[in-house]
Amino acid sequence: MRRVGRQEEIRAELFEHTLNGHAPEVKTLTEEALALGMDPMDILFKALIPSLEEVGRRFEKGDFFVPEMLIAARAMQGALVILRPLIAETGAQPVGRYVIGTVKGDIHDIGKNLCVIMLEGAGFEVFDLGVNTPPEKFVAAVEEHKPDVVGFSAFLTTTMPMFKANIEALTKAGLRDKVHIAVGGAPVTLEYAKHVGADSYAPDASMATRMAKELVGDRSQSSTGAQALEQAVMKIDETLRKG
C-alpha cells in the first residue's frame, strides 16, 4: 500500500515542481519514480504533460509570463532526458545521423535540446555540439561523423547571420554538397533560411524531426514510445511559442 501511496505523491509533486520550474526536484522525483518501478509513460502522461498544460492555461489567463513558461518547459525537459531512452526503445540500427548545435554567440539551448530528444526518439544518432558553436566546430563534426543532416539553431536575430558563416565554412571545406543543412530557432523564417542558402527550415522540433525522417527515407511508423515523446515535445514547443 505504501508504494502506491508514494506513487500518487510523486505524481502530485512532479506536477507541482514542473509547474514551478524546479528542475533539480523534477529530476530527482523522476529518478525516484523509476526506482519505484513506475512506468515512464505514466510519469509523462499523468504528471509532466498535465503540468505543462496547466502552465499554458495560466499563461493564457495572465497569471504566468514568459519566464515562468520557460523555466517550466526546461524543468520538464530535464525529466524527458531521463525518460527518453526508456520510452523510445529504438532499434540498434540508427535511421540516420544528425549533427546539431546552437551557433556562435548564442547560448540558448532549449529549442535545440528538444530537437535532440525528438531526433533520438525517432532513431537518429545525434551529435550535439552544444551552444556557442563556431563554424570550424561544425566543419570538424561534419567531416568526422558524415551526417545526413547538420542543424544550426539560433535564438537571436543578432546570431542568425552565423548560418551564412557556417555554410560558407562548409563550402570552403568542400563539404557543402555532402550534407543537408537545416536551420531553425525562434526568429528564423523560411525566407531567411532560403536567403542564407540553407536546404530547409523547421519552425519547431517536431517539424525538424519529420523533415529529417523524410530526408533519410525513414518510412517506418513511429513506435508508441516515439509518439509519446513527440506529444511531450510538442507540448513544450507549444508552451514556448506562446512566448
N, C-alpha and C positions, 0 to 999 in steps of 0.2 A: 504493500500500500504506500509506504513511504516514497518508493521510487516514482510511482505515478504522481504523487503529490508534488514531488520535486520537479517533475517534467512540466507540470502545469505552471509552477512558479517560474521555471526557466523561460517558458513561452512569454509569460507576462513581463518578466524582467527584460528579455530581449526586445520586446515591443517598446517598452519604456526607454531603454537605453539607446535604441536605434532612433527613436523619435527625438531624443535629446542630443543625438550625435556623440554619444560617449563611446568612441571607437575601442579603447582598451577593454572596457567592460563587455562590449559586444563580442569581441574576440574571445575573451575568457569564457563567457557563457556558451558560446558556440562550441568551444573545445570541451566544456563540461557536459554539454548536451550529447555530444558524440561519445564521450566516455561512458555515459549512462546508457548508451545503445539507442539513442533517439535517431529516427530516420531523417537523413539530410533534407528530404522533400518536406517532411513535417516542419522542420525548422524554417525552411524557406517560405512555405505557404501558410503556416499558422502563426508565424511571428514576424519575420522580416518584411515580406511583401505587404501584409496588412498595416504594418507600422509606416512604411513609406507611403501607402495610400492615405493614411491619416495626415502625414506631413503635407501631401498635396492639398487635402481638404483645408488644413489650417492656413496654408498659403493663400488659397482662394478666398478664404474669409478675412484675410488681412491680419491673422494672428501670428503668422510666421513670415519671415522675409527671406531674401536670397541667402544670406549667410547661414541661417538655420537649415535651409534646404540642402545646402552644400555639405554641411557637416553631417547631416543625417545620411545623405547619399554616400558619403565617404565611410561612415561607420558601417553601413550595410555592405559596402564593397569589401571591407576587411573580412566580413563573415563569408562573403562569396568566394574569396580567395581560398579559404579553408574548405568550403563545401564543394567547390568546383571539381576537384579530382575525384571526389566520391560520387558526385551526381553524373558527371559525364564520363562514364567508363568507356573511353574511346578505344578503338581498335589499335593494335600495335603499329599498323602502317599509317603514318600521317597522310592526310589527304593533300597536303601541300606545305610549303614553307613561307613564312611571313616575317619580314624584318620590320620593326616599328620603333618609332621614337618621337619625342617632342623636340622641336627644332631648337637650334642655338638661341640663347637669350630668353627662352621661355621655360618656366619651371612648373607649369600646370600639367597635372598628370591624370586627373580623374577620367577624362574622356578616353585617353589612351589606355588607361588601365581597364576600362570597361571593354574596349576593343580586344585587349589581350584575353580577358576572361571568356568573351564570346568566341573568339577565334579558336582558343584552346578547346573550348566546349564543343566546337564544330569539328575538331580533329586536326587542326593545323599545328605544326611545330612552330612555335613563335619565339623569335629572338628579340627581346625587349631591351632597347638601348637606353631606356630611362629618359630623363629630361635634359634640357640644355645640351642637345646633341649636335656637335659641329659636323659640317659636311664630310670631313675626312673620316669620321667615325662611321657614317652611313656607307661611304665608299668601301671601307675595310670590311664591314659586315656583309655587304652585297658580294664582295669578292670571296669572302670566306664561306658564307652559308649558301650562296647561289639560290636565293629565294625566288618564289614565283611572283611575289609582291613585296614592294617596300612602301611602308606607310609613313607619311610625315604629318605630324599633328601640331597645330598652332592655336593658341587660345587668345592671342593678342593681335590686333591689326599691325602693330609695330614689328612683330616677328614673322608675319606672313611672307615678307619678301625672301625669307630664308628658303622657301620652297624652290624659288628660282635658283638660288645659290647652290642648293643641294643637287638640283637637276643638272646644272652646269658642271658641277664636280663629277657627277656620274658620267656625263657625256665625255668630259676630258679624260676620264679613266677608261673610256671605251666600253662602258657597261650599260649605257642608256637603253640600248635596244634589247638587252638581255633580261630586263625586269619590268614588270608593270608598276607604274607609280601611282599610288592613291594618296589623296590629301584630304584633310578634314580638320574640324575644330570650329568652335562657336562662331567666329566672324567670317569663316570661309564660305564662298559661294561657288556655284558651278561655273559662273562666268570667270571668276578669279582663277579657278583650277585650270580652265582652258587657256586663259591668258598666260599663265606661267609654264604651260606645256605639260601638265600632268595628264595621265591617262584616264583617271576617274576621280570623282569627288563623292564622299559619303557624308551625309548630314549627321549620322549617328552610328553607334556601334553595331546595331542590328543590321543596318544597311551595308556597313563596311564588310561584315561577315557574309551576308548574302551575295554581295558582289564578288568577294574572294572565292566563294564556293563555285559560283558560275564560271569564273575565270579558269579554275583548275578542272572544270568539268565534273565536279562532285555532284552527281545527281541523286545521291543517297538521301532518303528521308531522314530528317533529324531524329536521333534517338529521343526517347521520352525525357531523358536527362538533359540533353541539349535544348529541347523545347522549354523545359523548366527554367534553365539558365537564361534562355532568350527572354522569357517572360520577366524574370527578375531584372535583367539588364535593361529591358525596355522600360520597366517601371522607374529605374534610376534615370535613364535618359529623359523620360517624360518629366520627371521631377526637376532635372537640370534645365530643361528647355523652358519651363515656366519662368525661370530667372531671366 
